[in-house]
Amino acid sequence: MISDDIINSLSRKFIEFQKQYDDLTPVLELVSALIDRAISANFDERGRWDGNESDITIFSGGSQKWKALASSTKDKYQRLGWELESTLNRTKGLMSTIEVRPQGKSSIVISANSPYATIHQFGGTLKPTIPISLKMRKFFWAKFYDTGQENWKALALTKKKELKPVIQIPARPYITLTEEDVWEIISSIDPFS
């Protein structure tokens, strides 16, 4: 977590600007670009956060990396012939929906317009309902004959018409700034004072 002193320095800088100028758009465009670059660095470095899953904010930056992909996810990627790209970056889909832009004359909006953006930022539990089709039962039997593992046989023989797995997704905050990012913002906007 970034110290309150640094956050207060940034706040004071913007308060100064608001007293001097009606329209902060030029400063906000610069700050937006720096925030966007910091978010890209989070993806490149596979996480830069403080590791505190109970308090994730834009100021939760640190040196903690994201949790690696689960072995089941890696197995699925290999089975489907997908590349084992870095976490949250396989298709670049999430990153391509992130937008950092000035809004109005005095604020910046950061958004990620992806259906899975929130679960990756904050973590959480998914409880999908998966219908068990005849094709799935055939797959379960094939896996049982291939591996000999009883769990596949149990899935093939189950009377259930659907599966309701519980999937825990760890927090992998990508919208965070580190202390270095905030100091860069402060020093970059200093010439505007």
N, C-alpha and C positions, 0 to 999 in steps of 0.2 A: 504494500500500500504506500502510495506517495505521501510524504509527510504533509501535515497541515500547513507548515510554513511555506512550502513550495506552492501548494494550491492557493493559499492566501496571496502570495506574490503575483500569481497569474490573475487572480480576481482583482487585486488592486490595479494592475496594469489596465485591465478592461474598464474599470470604473474611471480611471484617468482619461481614457479615450472617450468614453461616453460624455464626460464633462466638456471635452474639447470639441468633439465632432458630433454632428447629427447622424451622419451616415458612416458606419464602420465597415462598409462593404469591402474596400481594398484590404483592410487588415483581416477581415473574416475570410476572404479568398485565400490569403497567404496561410492562415491558420488551418483552414480546411485542407489545403494541399499537404501541410505537414502532418496532420492527423491521418490523412489517407496514406501517406508514406509509412507512418508508424504501424498502421494496421497491416499493410503489406509485409512489413518486417516481422510482424507476429506470425504470419503464415510461413514466411521464408525460414524463420528460426524455430518453427514448430512450438510456438508459445513463448510469451514473455509476460508472466503474471506472478502474483505473490502466493498462489496456491491456496488461498482462503476461499473455499467453495461457498461459505455462508455470507460473503459480502463482496459480490462481484460488481464493480463499477468501472467507469472509464479510467479511474485513477488506481486500478488494481494491478498496475504493472510491476514487474519484478524480474527475477531470473529463473523462475520455475517453468519447465517445459510441460506441454500437454501430455496426458497419459497416451501411451502407444495404442495402436489399434488392437482390439481383442484378437486372440488367436483364431477364433471362429470367423471373424471378419476377414482376416488374412487368408484363411482356408477358402472362404467364399470367393474372394478376389482371384485366387489361383485357379479354382474350379471354373470360374467364368472367363479366365484368360485375361483378367484385368491387370494392369501394372500396379505394383505396390508403391504408389505415390505417397508422399508425406501426408500425415493426418490432415483431414479436412481439405485436401487439395487434389484429390484424384481427378475430378472432372472440371475443376475451377469454377463450378456452378455457384457455390456459396460466395466465393470472393467476387465473382462478377456481378453479384446483386448488391454489393455494399456501395453506399453512396454517402459522401461527405460533402455538404454544400452549405453556403450561407443561406439563411432564410430571413427575409426582411432586412432591416438595417442594423440589427444588433444580436443576432443569434446564429448558431450553426446547428444543422440537423444531421444526425448520423443514423442511417437506416440500413437494414439488410432485408431485402424483399425476397426471402427464400422460405419455403414452408418449414425447413428444418433449422433455420437460423437461431431461434430462441433456445432450442434443446441443446445445440452445440455451445452456445454462449454460456448458459447457466447450468447445463446438465439436467437430468431428470429421469423419470421412468416412463417407458412406453409399454402399453398393454394392447397390442394389436389382436384382432380376431382373424384367424386364418382358416378358411373352410378346408376340410379334408376331402379332396376329390378322389376319384378312382385312379387318376394319373398319379396323384401323390402316394396312394397306397402301393401302387406298382413300384414307385421310386423307393419307398421304404423297404419293400421286399428285396429289391435289387441291392440296396445297401446292406441288408441283413446277410444275403448270400455272399456278397463281396467281402464283408468285414467279419461276419459271425457275431457281431455285437447284438446282444439281446434287446437293447433299447430300440433298435430299428424294427425288430420283430414285434415288439410291444406297440409301436406306432402303427404298424401295418394291421394289427389285429384289434386296435382300439375301437370301441363302440361310439366314441365321440364323433360328432359331425364337424367339430372345429377345434383348433388349438388356440389357447390364449396364453402365449408366453409372456413373461415379464422381462423386459429388456432394460437394463440400467445403462444410461449414457452418462459418462463422466463430463464434468464441466471442462470446456476447452475455450476459455475466453479469448476471442480474437479482437474484440473492440476494447482495447486497453492501451493506456499510455504508460511508459516508464518515466522515472525521474528525468532521465536524459532527454526524453522526448519533450517533456514540459519545459525544461531549461532551454532547449532549442527553440521552442515556440516563444518563450519570453525574450530570448536574445534576438530572435528574428524580427519581433515586432517593436523592439526598442527604438530603431531608427524612426518609427512613426511618431514617437513622443515629442 
